[in-house]
Each structure stands twice: as structure tokens, then as C-alpha cells.
Amino acid sequence: MADTPDKPALPPREAVALQYRDDRQGAPQVVAKGRGLIAEAIIQRAREAGVYVHESPQLVQLLMQVDLDAQIPPALYVAVAELLAWLWRLEHEAAAPR
């Protein structure tokens, strides 16, 4: 699809998947990342597996700089900790009896 003056093409979507098993692992690890069709596949697989998908373009942009299979750097600990806290709240709210 070509760009038009009225509507430029959107940049390809990006996605990063993190894995964090427990505090013995150290920091969360980047286990998948990609742009375009690969990003769409990462998001689709996460949703199919029941994994929450959090959309934060700024955080994804920073995480895309981390090597595959590497742990996140200390500079991203706070941002990822906030994400993990958000996930924890979602999971516990969903499990709470109503």
C-alpha cells in the first residue's frame, strides 16, 4: 500500500514478550520480539494462551533494544515492575469471588 498525502502508512506494530518465572531468575527475560507480522503473531499467541497483553509503545520501544534471551537492564526494572504489578492486580481481581 502506498502512502498518500492524506493518510500516511502506519509504522509496523512492535511486540516484545517477557518471561519471569520467579525471583531466583533475577530480572525478566526477553523471550520474543518483532515487528509487523512477527509482532502480530506474538500478540495472537499470547492472547490464545490467556496471557494479558499490555500496550505501551514507549516501553515496547525500550524493550526492543534488549537482546533476545537477555534479561532486562536495571534501567527498565521500575517500568517492568509496574507492569508486573498491573498484571498481578488483574489476575487477582479476576480470581476474586464476587
C-alpha positions as a LaTeX table, in Angstrom:
\begin{tabular}{lrrr}
\hline
Residue & $x$ (\AA) & $y$ (\AA) & $z$ (\AA) \\
\hline
Met1 & 0.00 & 0.00 & 0.00 \\
Ala2 & 1.47 & 3.35 & $-0.99$ \\
Asp3 & 1.49 & 6.44 & 1.18 \\
Thr4 & $-0.96$ & 9.13 & 0.23 \\
Pro5 & $-0.72$ & 12.80 & 1.22 \\
Asp6 & $-3.95$ & 12.45 & 3.21 \\
Lys7 & $-3.14$ & 9.23 & 5.02 \\
Pro8 & 0.45 & 8.06 & 5.52 \\
Ala9 & 1.02 & 4.37 & 6.25 \\
Leu10 & 1.21 & 3.47 & 9.90 \\
Pro11 & 4.55 & 2.19 & 11.17 \\
Pro12 & 4.62 & $-1.57$ & 11.66 \\
Arg13 & 3.41 & $-2.75$ & 15.04 \\
Glu14 & 6.06 & $-3.94$ & 17.51 \\
Ala15 & 5.76 & $-6.52$ & 20.28 \\
Val16 & 8.01 & $-7.89$ & 23.00 \\
Ala17 & 7.31 & $-10.93$ & 25.16 \\
Leu18 & 8.85 & $-11.15$ & 28.61 \\
Gln19 & 9.23 & $-14.19$ & 30.83 \\
Tyr20 & 9.60 & $-14.01$ & 34.58 \\
Arg21 & 9.34 & $-17.29$ & 36.44 \\
Asp22 & 10.34 & $-16.26$ & 39.96 \\
Asp23 & 12.76 & $-14.09$ & 41.87 \\
Arg24 & 15.50 & $-16.76$ & 41.61 \\
Gln25 & 15.70 & $-15.99$ & 37.89 \\
Gly26 & 16.83 & $-12.44$ & 38.52 \\
Ala27 & 15.28 & $-9.98$ & 36.08 \\
Pro28 & 12.60 & $-10.71$ & 33.48 \\
Gln29 & 13.95 & $-12.01$ & 30.19 \\
Val30 & 13.06 & $-11.04$ & 26.62 \\
Val31 & 11.87 & $-14.29$ & 25.02 \\
Ala32 & 10.36 & $-12.94$ & 21.78 \\
Lys33 & 10.30 & $-9.67$ & 19.91 \\
Gly34 & 9.46 & $-8.48$ & 16.45 \\
Arg35 & 7.81 & $-6.02$ & 14.08 \\
Gly36 & 4.95 & $-6.29$ & 11.64 \\
Leu37 & 3.72 & $-9.84$ & 11.06 \\
Ile38 & 6.03 & $-11.24$ & 13.75 \\
Ala39 & 4.62 & $-8.77$ & 16.27 \\
Glu40 & 1.08 & $-9.72$ & 15.30 \\
Ala41 & 1.95 & $-13.41$ & 15.77 \\
Ile42 & 3.45 & $-12.74$ & 19.21 \\
Ile43 & 0.31 & $-10.87$ & 20.29 \\
Gln44 & $-2.01$ & $-13.53$ & 18.86 \\
Arg45 & $-0.14$ & $-16.37$ & 20.59 \\
Ala46 & $-0.18$ & $-14.50$ & 23.88 \\
Arg47 & $-3.92$ & $-13.95$ & 23.69 \\
Glu48 & $-4.55$ & $-17.57$ & 22.68 \\
Ala49 & $-2.53$ & $-18.68$ & 25.71 \\
Gly50 & $-4.54$ & $-16.41$ & 28.01 \\
Val51 & $-1.61$ & $-14.07$ & 28.60 \\
Tyr52 & $-2.55$ & $-10.45$ & 29.20 \\
Val53 & $-1.32$ & $-8.07$ & 26.52 \\
His54 & $-0.32$ & $-4.62$ & 27.73 \\
Glu55 & 0.13 & $-1.95$ & 25.10 \\
Ser56 & 2.74 & 0.67 & 25.89 \\
Pro57 & 4.55 & 1.92 & 22.79 \\
Gln58 & 7.21 & 3.66 & 24.89 \\
Leu59 & 8.02 & 0.52 & 26.91 \\
Val60 & 7.99 & $-1.68$ & 23.80 \\
Gln61 & 10.40 & 0.71 & 22.10 \\
Leu62 & 12.81 & 0.41 & 25.04 \\
Leu63 & 12.44 & $-3.36$ & 25.27 \\
Met64 & 13.07 & $-3.79$ & 21.53 \\
Gln65 & 16.64 & $-2.64$ & 22.26 \\
Val66 & 17.23 & $-5.59$ & 24.62 \\
Asp67 & 18.81 & $-8.65$ & 23.01 \\
Leu68 & 16.68 & $-11.76$ & 22.61 \\
Asp69 & 17.13 & $-14.15$ & 25.57 \\
Ala70 & 18.75 & $-11.37$ & 27.62 \\
Gln71 & 17.48 & $-10.13$ & 30.96 \\
Ile72 & 16.11 & $-6.61$ & 31.01 \\
Pro73 & 18.66 & $-3.99$ & 32.10 \\
Pro74 & 18.43 & $-2.32$ & 35.52 \\
Ala75 & 17.28 & 0.93 & 33.86 \\
Leu76 & 13.98 & $-0.82$ & 32.99 \\
Tyr77 & 13.36 & $-2.50$ & 36.36 \\
Val78 & 10.88 & 0.11 & 37.62 \\
Ala79 & 8.86 & 0.22 & 34.39 \\
Val80 & 8.65 & $-3.57$ & 34.18 \\
Ala81 & 7.90 & $-3.87$ & 37.92 \\
Glu82 & 4.92 & $-1.54$ & 37.39 \\
Leu83 & 3.79 & $-3.76$ & 34.51 \\
Leu84 & 4.11 & $-6.90$ & 36.66 \\
Ala85 & 2.15 & $-5.21$ & 39.46 \\
Trp86 & $-0.60$ & $-4.34$ & 36.94 \\
Leu87 & $-0.71$ & $-7.98$ & 35.79 \\
Trp88 & $-0.80$ & $-9.23$ & 39.38 \\
Arg89 & $-3.77$ & $-6.96$ & 40.14 \\
Leu90 & $-5.62$ & $-8.12$ & 37.00 \\
Glu91 & $-5.08$ & $-11.79$ & 37.84 \\
His92 & $-6.15$ & $-11.40$ & 41.47 \\
Glu93 & $-9.19$ & $-9.29$ & 40.63 \\
Ala94 & $-10.27$ & $-11.91$ & 38.10 \\
Ala95 & $-9.82$ & $-14.71$ & 40.67 \\
Ala96 & $-11.61$ & $-12.90$ & 43.50 \\
Pro97 & $-15.08$ & $-14.22$ & 44.34 \\
Arg98 & $-17.91$ & $-11.87$ & 43.53 \\
\hline
\end{tabular}
